[in-house]
Each structure stands twice: as C-alpha cells, then as structure tokens.
Amino acid sequence: MPPPRYGHKVIDIPQELAASQQKYNGEAGRAFIAGLPGLTAGFLDRWQLTVDGRPMHGVSALILPVLRPDGAPAVLKLQVLDEESEGEPVALRAWDGDGAVRLLDHDAATGTMLLERLDPTRMLSHVPDSREAVLVIARLLAHLTSAPAPSGMRRLGDIAQAMLDETPEALEHIPDPEERRLVADCAAAVREVVAEPGDRLLHWDLHYANVLASERSPWLAIDPKPLAGDPAFDLLPALWNRFDADEVHWRFDAMTDVLDLDRGRARAWSLGRVLQNCLWEIEDGRPLEEEQLEIARQLRARAD
C-alpha cells in the first residue's frame, strides 16, 4: 500500500509489523494494517501532532515519534484493540507515571494512545550485566504491583481456571512423554494456588526490552498487558528473556526476595506462566519452547 503523507513526512508501515499482525491476529490483523494509514492521519490531525522521526514497532503496535502543539515530544501508539491492550490505559492511569511511562491522551474506541517519549536507544536489554538487569525488573515489579488492580481488570483467577480446563485436551497433543508430564505438573502446581489468585495490578509482560530510560527516571516500564492477580505471575519474562540455564535459580531467588514473595506460591504461578505459553504453542501447532520447559524443570526440581 502507498504510505500516507503528512506535510513533508512519509509514514512507512513496517513490513515486519504487517507480518506479525497476519501471524497473530489473522483477519483482524490484516484489517488493522489496511486501516493504519487512515487511522494514523486521523490522530495526527485530532491531537495536532507533528511527525518527529521514523516509525518504530513491536509485535503488535506502530509507535510514531511526534511533537505536541507546544513542541513537547511524545509518541503515538496505534494497536489492535483486544482483551490485553484494552487494559493498558487503565493501568497507565493508575500508575500515573510512577514507575511506568506516562499516558497523555487516549481514544477508548480504537485503543490509540499518546504517551510520553522515553529513550528507545537505552533499553534495559542493553545493560551488559544480566543480574543487574534482573534486579531492576524486580524493583519495578515490587513497585508496580504494590496496589490493587482497578475494578473491571481481567482477572488471573479466570485465566488460570480456563488454562486448567484446556489442559486435558492439550496434553493429548504432546507426543513426548517427558514434556507431557512436565506440562501436567505445571497444571498441578496451578491447581494448588488457583483458589487464591490475588488482586494486585500486574504488568504481565515486563521483560528487558519493555523497560526504557528517561530523563525523569532511570528506568520506566512500557507496554503492560495488565490483569489483577498475584505478583508471582509476573516473574517468568525475566527468567526467560536473556535466558541462561545457570541463572534460573539465582534470578528466581533474587526476584522473590525483592518482591517479598512466598517461594512456593511464586514457583506455582511461574509454572502457571509456562503452562499458559505451552497451551498457546499447542493451539497454534508449534513445538513447545525448550527454554521455558527448562525453566519449568528447574522450578519443579526445586520443590522435590
């Protein structure tokens, strides 16, 4: 499709974003990409924004650097509105810039957001010392999960029960006996804690590329997919990203110490995150992710 023009700026729709939308959202993703030029033009006009750099993107969103009418830098985030993204502005308003990127404006009908601009060249994933990075994640999580989730947020209890309901059929699609037993053990761990799912405001996706530096704070979280639940459900991204099998126990212990979590419950909910990811892989017909299985093996052995 031809890119839209705004003044002397040309907005390219990244092909990688189009491909990921096709892969993960199917027809809805294709429709989103097809409508993205017009959607972008509409919000540039509506919020009187000036394009101030090349577009960026993640798996599901277009991020466009812009200037507000007063010249202040910001970013325009356009994404598919779904059950994960619809809670993002609610969480960002609750945090109000304290430990997370600040929400400046929001359109509820499309999920489009205007956010403060952080420094995308300084991600936590660029910090060479992975242990230092883990502690940054832990401290951010301790802060962000310290308050109850706003009403109406999707709930971990519902998600966990749905996973348990799906597990028996999913196990039939795992040919390897050891992997099948491991996934079954993950489900068994979730059954131990599902009756007390917690009520804290969770980020759900706090990995190292979702932590950026800014002038007002050393590190701030971005891109939450929030829900109400136990903070232990937020640990797995930091165990899995920048994976190192020899560091799993150290990272788990460090994070549970900083967040002051019961390690038995933290183990169970971390295995629950592995279960969630395995169910998605099975549903999409993909092999199970070996690194996550290794995390589950180590956490399971810890309790033996």
PyMOL commands that set and color helices and strands:
alter all, ss='L'
color gray80, all
select helices_A, chain A and resi 15-46+85-95+124-126+130-144+156-171+177-193+208-210+231-234+236-240+245-259+263-283+290-303
alter helices_A, ss='H'
color red, helices_A
select strands_A, chain A and resi 5-6+9-10+50-51+56-57+61-67+73-79+103-107+112-116+119-123+200-202+211-213+220-221+227-229
alter strands_A, ss='S'
color yellow, strands_A
deselect
rebuild
show_as cartoon
